[in-house]
Amino acid sequence: MSYKKIRYSFKNLDFDKKQIINIKAIKEEISNKKLGKYAIKLEMDSDTIDLKTGNFIVKNAMINNIEKVNDGYILYFDNFSQFGENEIDLEIRKYGFKFDFASQNKFTFNVEKHNTPNATIKAIGPNSIVLSGVDNGMEYRNTFGEW
């Protein structure tokens, strides 16, 4: 059995021709949003870039929502790694662009845990119960005997 040698050559792409985008990142509280306490506003010097969730690399949290505003984006975070102080590290990557943070790219959020509701259950029949001490819109799950 004989083998043939094949040699491939690729064009050397010029990676120095990236467009540099300057970003100013500001921790911002937006009162009319559910996750407004955990938001960062990104002000960019170019509004021609269309960024998606996959362009953002975040450590210690996940992006819940991205909102495009006139001068940049607002990122809303959830699923933090722990309760209490969390340091979020943010990077942006997109082919053909280099993103420079003019200020900081690390932010600290104080993630608060909601209080456990004081729900009481009263049986009113063989197949029905009444929950008291609960708020409208709360979700309850029966997971193997635990609420």
RORO-498419 format. One line per 4 residues: number of its first residue (from 1); for each residue x, y, z of C-alpha. Coordinates in steps of 0.05 Angstrom, whole numbers. Example, Ala and Ser with C-alpha at 12.3 -4.5 7.8 and 13.67 -1.06 7.14 Angstrom:
// RORO-498419
1 = 246,-90,156; 273,-21,143
This chain:
// RORO-498419
1 = 0,0,0; 28,68,-18; 10,136,9; 7,201,-28
5 = 30,265,5; -17,323,-1; 4,393,19; -47,447,34
9 = -31,520,35; -78,573,62; -80,647,51; -52,685,109
13 = -110,726,132; -91,794,155; -117,796,227; -91,866,238
17 = -148,896,198; -198,892,254; -243,951,267; -231,977,337
21 = -294,994,377; -287,1034,441; -337,1015,495; -355,1051,559
25 = -389,1002,607; -432,1030,664; -469,993,718; -540,1018,715
29 = -605,1007,754; -669,1007,713; -729,1011,759; -783,989,710
33 = -751,922,692; -753,857,731; -677,847,730; -662,922,729
37 = -618,916,791; -571,872,752; -559,912,689; -499,941,652
41 = -503,994,598; -452,991,542; -441,1056,505; -406,1044,438
45 = -375,1093,389; -404,1055,330; -478,1036,322; -469,994,260
49 = -452,930,298; -507,879,311; -489,839,373; -525,777,398
53 = -522,740,464; -468,694,437; -420,753,426; -417,766,501
57 = -373,722,546; -394,730,619; -363,697,679; -404,684,743
61 = -472,700,711; -514,691,649; -546,742,604; -622,741,610
65 = -638,796,559; -603,845,513; -636,911,496; -609,954,440
69 = -612,1028,455; -592,1088,412; -519,1090,435; -506,1017,452
73 = -536,960,491; -564,944,559; -549,875,586; -593,843,640
77 = -561,787,681; -589,728,721; -566,658,743; -509,685,785
81 = -459,636,812; -478,651,885; -518,696,930; -484,758,958
85 = -426,793,925; -413,769,853; -359,797,808; -379,795,735
89 = -325,793,682; -349,815,613; -317,805,545; -344,818,475
93 = -322,780,413; -343,787,341; -305,768,278; -272,829,246
97 = -278,873,308; -236,888,369; -272,915,430; -233,960,478
101 = -264,977,545; -249,1049,560; -268,1040,633; -276,974,669
105 = -302,907,646; -311,878,716; -372,894,758; -396,873,827
109 = -470,858,840; -501,842,907; -549,786,892; -605,781,944
113 = -643,717,959; -719,725,965; -750,707,1031; -785,639,1035
117 = -860,651,1035; -898,634,1098; -950,590,1063; -998,547,1102
121 = -1039,490,1073; -1108,471,1098; -1143,409,1072; -1216,423,1057
125 = -1232,357,1025; -1201,292,1000; -1176,324,936; -1173,399,951
129 = -1132,446,994; -1129,520,1009; -1063,558,1008; -1060,618,1054
133 = -1005,669,1066; -986,672,992; -983,727,940; -1015,728,872
137 = -968,707,817; -925,663,861; -908,594,835; -912,532,879
141 = -887,463,864; -897,398,900; -832,361,893; -836,294,928
145 = -871,320,989; -833,387,993; -864,453,972
